[in-house]
Amino acid sequence: MIDGQHRIEGLKSFNQEVAFDLNIVFFVGADLADEATVFGTVNLAQTKVNKSLVYDLFDLAEGRSPEKKCHSVVVVLDRIEGSPFFHKIKRLGVATPGRTGETLSQATVVGGLLPYVSSDPVADRDIGKRGGKWPSRAGDYKLIFREFFKKNEDESIVEVMINYFGAVKRRWPKAWESTRTGNILNRTNGYKGFMRFLRPAYRHYTTSSEIVSEDEFYELFRKVKIRDADFNRDNYLPGTSGATKLYNDLVAATNVATN
């Protein structure tokens, strides 16, 4: 059974004679990859399920998709020694046994990557499943990783992410490594603010699909007067407003174009 286990358990305990319709969908010949795709689609779109776990299931899919691509990038970022994200990502959304210092969930990291790969993940996933060719969507200036995705160049996305957040870590080393309560740089708000800034920072150096170096990103961050201690909840409130304020502060300090 792919989904609906709780409904079946409820029916097992129902001892009254009442006529009602029960909708059932059969997938004939579905393999494990198909089951994972269906489960992911249903639960991401409707039911509150741990998104980190759902994204992990995309690894079982045989076809390529934006979600599977971003999941693969996250796995590499978490495993490579020297990566600023090394052992910082909770792959299944909860703390990994034997680890300390995990400050980001896989869902958060994937959520920041996905909009740079696809403006329509569901349509792109269907194209991948059918073995088709993805459109370039060249008019969408936001899709900085689109061509890397089309060419199956995971390593290029990984390299840009390592360079970008390597520069963040280099500029604010204490805040990036800190696990103290209240520090937001290496947590959801800080990550979202910097991921939103990634597009204008990347486009500041290139309008095509190229690797921007850590030194280039660092030159931008040197202009930012924010101190390590400033990455706190008083300056950047929890939620969207805090991440937006961080993004706006970065744009104002670096004067990069945002369109």
C-alpha positions in Angstrom: 0.0 0.0 0.0 1.4 3.4 -1.0 -0.8 5.6 1.0 -3.9 5.5 3.2 -2.7 3.1 5.9 -4.4 5.2 8.6 -7.8 4.9 6.8 -7.5 1.1 6.6 -6.7 0.9 10.3 -9.7 3.1 11.1 -12.0 0.8 9.0 -10.7 -2.2 10.9 -12.0 -0.7 14.1 -15.4 0.3 12.6 -18.0 -2.2 13.6 -21.2 -0.7 12.3 -23.1 -1.6 9.1 -23.1 1.6 7.1 -23.0 1.8 3.3 -20.5 4.3 1.9 -18.2 4.7 -1.1 -14.4 4.2 -0.7 -12.2 5.6 -3.4 -9.3 3.2 -4.3 -6.7 3.8 -7.0 -4.7 0.8 -8.4 -1.3 1.3 -9.9 -0.6 -1.8 -12.1 3.0 -2.8 -12.4 4.3 0.0 -10.2 7.8 -0.5 -8.9 9.4 0.9 -5.8 10.5 4.1 -7.6 7.0 4.7 -8.8 5.6 4.2 -5.3 8.1 6.7 -3.9 7.1 9.3 -6.6 3.4 8.9 -5.9 3.9 9.1 -2.1 6.0 12.2 -2.5 3.6 13.9 -4.8 0.6 13.2 -2.6 2.2 14.2 0.7 4.1 17.3 -0.4 1.0 18.7 -2.0 -1.6 17.7 0.6 -0.8 16.0 3.9 1.6 17.4 6.5 4.5 14.9 6.3 8.1 15.5 7.2 9.4 17.1 4.0 12.9 16.0 4.6 11.8 12.4 4.6 9.8 12.9 1.4 12.7 14.5 -0.4 14.9 11.6 0.7 12.4 9.2 -1.1 13.1 11.0 -4.4 16.4 9.2 -4.4 14.5 6.0 -5.2 13.0 7.4 -8.4 14.6 6.2 -11.6 13.9 9.3 -13.7 15.6 12.6 -13.1 13.7 15.4 -11.4 14.4 18.8 -9.8 13.7 17.3 -6.4 16.0 14.4 -6.9 18.7 16.7 -8.2 18.5 19.0 -5.2 18.4 16.0 -2.8 21.6 14.6 -4.5 23.3 18.0 -4.0 22.3 18.1 -0.4 23.7 14.7 0.3 27.0 15.7 -1.2 27.1 19.0 0.7 26.5 17.1 3.9 29.1 14.4 3.3 32.1 16.2 1.8 34.7 17.2 4.4 35.6 20.8 3.7 32.1 21.6 2.7 30.6 24.4 4.9 27.6 22.1 5.3 29.6 19.1 6.4 27.5 17.2 9.0 25.3 20.3 9.5 22.2 18.9 7.7 19.5 16.8 9.3 18.8 14.5 6.4 15.5 13.1 7.6 14.5 16.3 9.4 15.5 15.1 12.8 18.8 14.9 14.5 21.1 12.2 13.1 22.3 9.7 15.8 25.9 10.3 16.8 26.1 13.8 15.4 26.1 17.2 17.0 25.9 20.7 15.4 23.2 19.9 12.8 21.4 23.3 12.3 19.5 22.8 9.0 17.0 20.3 7.8 17.2 18.7 4.3 13.8 20.3 3.5 15.2 23.7 4.3 18.3 23.3 2.1 16.3 21.7 -0.8 13.7 24.5 -0.5 16.4 27.1 -1.1 17.8 25.2 -4.1 14.7 24.2 -5.9 13.6 27.6 -7.2 17.0 28.0 -8.9 16.5 24.7 -10.7 12.9 24.8 -11.8 9.9 27.1 -11.9 7.6 24.1 -12.3 9.0 21.0 -10.5 5.9 18.9 -11.1 6.0 19.4 -14.9 9.8 18.9 -15.0 9.4 15.7 -12.9 6.9 14.4 -15.5 9.3 15.2 -18.4 12.1 13.3 -16.6 9.9 10.3 -16.0 8.9 10.2 -19.6 12.6 10.6 -20.8 11.8 13.9 -22.5 13.9 17.1 -22.8 13.5 19.9 -20.4 13.0 23.4 -21.8 15.7 26.0 -21.0 13.3 28.6 -19.7 15.9 31.1 -20.8 13.6 34.0 -20.0 13.5 33.2 -16.3 16.5 35.1 -15.0 16.1 33.4 -11.6 17.0 29.9 -12.7 20.7 30.1 -12.2 21.2 26.4 -11.9 18.8 25.4 -14.7 21.5 24.6 -17.3 23.5 22.6 -14.8 20.3 20.6 -14.1 19.6 20.0 -17.8 23.2 18.8 -18.4 23.1 16.6 -15.3 26.0 18.5 -13.7 25.4 18.0 -10.0 29.0 18.8 -9.3 28.7 22.3 -10.7 25.8 23.1 -8.4 27.7 21.7 -5.5 30.8 23.7 -6.3 28.8 27.0 -6.5 27.1 26.2 -3.2 30.4 25.4 -1.5 32.1 28.5 -2.9 29.2 30.7 -1.9 28.7 29.4 1.7 32.5 29.0 2.0 32.7 32.7 1.6 29.9 33.2 4.1 31.8 31.0 6.6 35.1 32.8 5.8 33.5 36.3 6.4 31.6 35.3 9.6 33.4 32.2 10.9 32.3 32.5 14.6 28.6 32.8 13.7 28.7 30.1 11.1 30.2 27.5 13.5 28.2 28.6 16.5 25.4 26.4 17.8 24.4 28.8 20.6 20.7 29.6 21.0 19.7 32.8 19.2 22.4 32.6 16.4 20.6 32.6 13.1 23.3 32.5 10.5 23.6 28.7 10.1 19.9 28.1 10.7 16.7 28.5 8.7 16.5 32.3 8.6 20.1 32.9 7.9 20.1 30.2 5.2 17.0 31.5 3.5 18.3 35.1 3.5 21.6 34.2 2.0 20.0 31.8 -0.5 17.7 34.6 -1.7 20.8 36.8 -2.1 22.6 34.0 -4.0 20.9 34.9 -7.3 21.9 38.6 -7.5 25.3 37.7 -6.1 25.8 35.1 -8.8 24.4 37.3 -11.6 26.7 40.1 -10.4 29.6 38.0 -11.8 28.0 36.1 -14.7 24.9 36.0 -16.9 25.6 32.4 -18.0 26.1 29.1 -16.3 29.6 29.3 -14.9 31.4 28.6 -11.6 31.8 31.7 -9.4 34.7 31.4 -7.1 34.8 31.7 -3.3 37.1 34.7 -3.6 34.6 36.5 -5.8 31.7 35.9 -3.4 33.9 36.9 -0.5 34.7 40.3 -2.2 31.0 41.1 -2.0 30.7 40.0 1.6 33.6 42.2 2.6 31.4 45.2 1.9 28.8 44.0 4.4 29.3 45.6 7.9 27.3 43.0 9.7 29.3 41.5 12.6 29.2 37.8 13.8 27.3 38.9 16.9 24.6 40.7 14.8 23.2 37.4 13.5 20.6 37.2 16.3 16.9 37.0 16.7 16.6 40.6 17.9 18.1 41.9 14.6 16.5 39.2 12.4 13.2 38.1 13.7 12.1 34.4 13.3 10.0 33.8 10.1 9.9 35.4 6.7 10.4 39.0 7.9 13.8 38.1 9.4 15.1 36.4 6.3 13.8 39.3 4.1 15.5 41.9 6.3 18.8 39.9 6.0 18.4 39.8 2.2 17.7 43.5 2.1 20.7 44.3 4.3 23.0 42.3 2.0 21.6 44.0 -1.1 22.0 47.5 0.4 25.5 46.8 1.5 26.8 45.3 -1.7 24.6 47.4 -4.1 24.1 44.5 -6.5 21.4 44.5 -9.1 18.3 42.5 -8.1 16.5 42.4 -11.5 
